[in-house]
Structure formats: C-alpha cells, structure tokens
Amino acid sequence: MSVTNEDVKYVANLARLQLSDDEAEQLKGDMNRILEYMETLNELDTSGVEPLEHVTELGVRFRKDEARPPLSHDDALKNAPDADSDYFRVPRVIE
C-alpha cells in the first residue's frame, strides 16, 4: 500500500491543514516511508511475545493528593493574557 496525493489531501482536510504542493509531496514521502517501516515490522515473528500496555515499566508517578493553600488573586491573574482588575478577560464567543 502506498499513499497517494489524494490520501494526503484527505488527511490534511481532516486535520484542517492547508498544504502547499511541495509540503504535500514531502508529507506523501514521509507517510510512505512510515508504511514501508510498518511492513518491515510485520515481517517479525512475535508469536512468543506477550502483549504490553507500555514499553517500559511505568510504576505510579503521581504526586500525593494533598490540600495546599490556594493561589492569591494577584498570582492567579499574573499570567493571564488579558485581565480586567479582578477577572480574566476572554474573547466573546456568543453573539
């Protein structure tokens, strides 16, 4: 199986991407190389290999769930892209 220009346009449309002809051609080449690599992997005998959820042992890496003091009002608004004294200002989305 190989990726065609129509496949690239279809995937770009699904992802809402606008690609130039050069970008689409490069993406087509990249996708075809990925598929070739997948075919190489399909040739491997994995009948004796246990299925994995993860490639490495993850273990639990969550922080302890403990109560902490809340952020101050000034700290909460410090990194806001747009603030109006006491509130976050957001773009209007409903007309």
C-alpha positions in Angstrom: 0.0 0.0 0.0 1.3 3.4 -0.8 0.0 6.9 0.0 -1.3 8.9 -3.0 -1.8 12.7 -3.4 -5.5 12.2 -2.8 -4.8 10.5 0.5 -2.6 13.4 1.6 -5.2 15.9 0.7 -7.9 13.8 2.6 -5.8 13.6 5.7 -4.8 17.3 5.5 -8.5 18.2 5.2 -9.4 16.1 8.2 -6.7 17.9 10.2 -7.8 21.2 8.8 -4.3 21.8 7.3 -3.6 23.8 4.2 -0.6 22.4 2.5 1.4 23.7 -0.5 2.2 21.3 -3.3 5.7 20.9 -2.0 4.6 20.3 1.6 2.0 17.7 0.3 4.7 15.9 -1.7 7.1 15.8 1.3 4.3 14.5 3.5 3.5 11.9 1.0 7.1 10.7 1.0 7.2 10.7 4.8 3.9 8.7 5.0 5.2 6.2 2.5 8.4 5.7 4.5 6.3 5.1 7.6 4.3 2.4 5.8 7.4 0.8 4.5 8.8 0.6 8.0 5.5 -0.9 9.3 5.8 -3.6 6.6 9.3 -4.4 7.9 7.9 -4.7 11.4 5.1 -7.0 10.1 7.8 -9.5 9.0 8.9 -10.1 12.5 7.7 -13.2 14.3 6.0 -12.0 17.5 4.1 -15.2 18.3 6.0 -15.8 21.6 5.9 -12.2 22.7 3.5 -11.1 25.5 1.3 -8.1 24.6 2.3 -4.9 26.5 0.4 -1.9 27.7 3.6 0.1 27.9 7.1 -0.5 26.5 8.7 0.3 29.9 7.6 -0.3 33.5 5.8 2.9 34.5 5.1 2.5 38.1 3.0 5.1 39.9 4.4 8.5 39.4 1.6 10.7 40.7 2.2 13.3 43.3 0.4 12.9 46.6 -3.0 14.4 46.7 -2.8 16.9 49.5 -4.5 20.1 50.2 -2.5 23.3 49.7 -3.2 26.9 50.2 -5.0 28.4 47.1 -3.3 30.9 44.8 -3.7 34.5 45.7 -5.9 36.6 43.4 -2.9 38.5 42.1 -0.9 35.3 41.4 -3.8 33.8 39.5 -4.1 36.8 37.2 -0.4 37.4 36.8 0.0 35.2 33.7 -3.4 35.9 32.2 -3.1 37.2 28.6 -5.8 39.8 29.3 -7.2 40.7 32.7 -9.6 43.4 33.9 -8.7 44.2 37.5 -10.4 41.2 39.2 -11.3 39.0 36.3 -9.9 37.1 33.3 -11.0 38.7 30.1 -11.8 36.3 27.3 -12.9 36.8 23.7 -16.7 36.8 23.1 -17.8 33.6 21.5 -21.6 34.0 21.6 -23.2 36.8 19.6 
